[in-house]
């Protein structure tokens, strides 16, 4: 059964341009979606490069290890020199910092996280397509 006035209320909730305004939650969801897409593309490349399923599974170990050597758990400033340098220059740190800023409604410092994710997707998807064609060509 349809309620009277339902369409008018729904139309009033949509901004004039017809596009929902960006919110920290939507941006955080987009960042997480980008992360999943980038990791999936990188995993596809890795899986097409290696010969065994055990070697393909090793990719998940590396991906799961990266957040531990970032400032997601402890501040990078408290880490020893080599670990601190690695933490500052790996993709998990800016992604975690950006996600933290979005969810805590703080200013996002830069777009380094988006650059890491976009770079991973832009490089990995065509490489995965090329490797897949070569592997299935005959």
N, C-alpha and C positions, 0 to 999 in steps of 0.2 A: 504494500500500500504506500502510495506517495504522499508525503506531507506537503501541505500548501506552503508556499513561500520558501521552500528549500533552495530553489535555484537562485533567488534573489539574495539570500544570505551567503551562498557560496560565491556569487559574483562580487559581493561587497568585500569578501576576504582577500581577493586577488588584487594586487596593485594595478594601477592604471595601465602600465605597459603590458600587463598580462604575464609577466615573469616574476617569480617569487624572489624577494630580496635575499641576498646572501646573509647567512647568519653563521656565527662561529661553529654551531653544530653541523650545518650543511658543509661548511668548508672542511671541518675535521673529517666528515664522512667522505668527502671528495679526496682528501689526503690519504685516508686509509684505503679507499678504492684504488687510487693511483699506486699505492704501495703493493697491493695485491696483484695488480696488473703488471707492474714492473718485475716483481719476484716470479710471477708465472712465466713471463717472457724469458727471463734469465734462466729459469729452471728448464724451459723447453730447449734453449740453446745447449745447456749443460747436458741434458738427457740425450740430445742428438749427437753430441760430441763423444760421449763415453760408450763403451761396448757392453757393460753389464748393468743389471738393475742395482747391484750393490754400489757400484760407482755412482750411479744416478742418485741414489739415496744420500750420498755424501754431501750433496748440495744443501740439503736441509740442515745438516750439522753446521755448515758455515753460516747460513742465514740465521739460524737460531743463536749462534754464538755472538754475532755482531752487536746486539743490544747490550750484552754484558760488558763490552769494552766501549761503552759510550757514557754519556752523562745521564742516562736514563735511570740508573740505580744510585750511583754516587756522583758527586760533582767531579768533572774532569780535572779541575784544579788540584784535587787531592791525590791524583794518580801519579806514579813515578813517571819520569821524563818520557821514555819511549811509549808507554801506554797512553800518556796524556796526548802526545803528538798524534798517535794513531786515532784516539777518540775524537780529536778535533777534525780529523781529515777523512773520516769514513762516513758513508751515507746515513747510518742509523742516527747519529747525533743530531743533525739538523732536522731530520724527520721527527724525532722525539721532542726536540725543543719547540718546533712549530706546532705539533699536536698538543703539547702541554699549554702553550700560549693560547691556542684557540679554545681549548676546553676550560681554561681558567679565565677566559675573557680578558687576556692581557695582549698588549701589542705584539704583533709578529715582527721579528727583527728584519728578516730578509726572505727572499724566495729561493734560497739554496736548496731546500727540501724539494720544491717543485722542479728545480733544475736537475737534481739527481734523478728523480723519478722519470721526468720527461726524457732525459738522456738515455736512461736504461731502456725505456720503451722504444725510442726512436732507433737505437742501435740494435736491440735484441730481436725485435719483431722481424725486420728484414733478414737478419742473419738466420733466425730460426726457419723462416720460409725457405731460404736458400739451402740450408742444411737438410730440411725435410724433402725438398725436391731431389737433391742429390741422393739421399738415402733411399727414396722410393722409386727412383728412375729405372731401376732394373737390375 
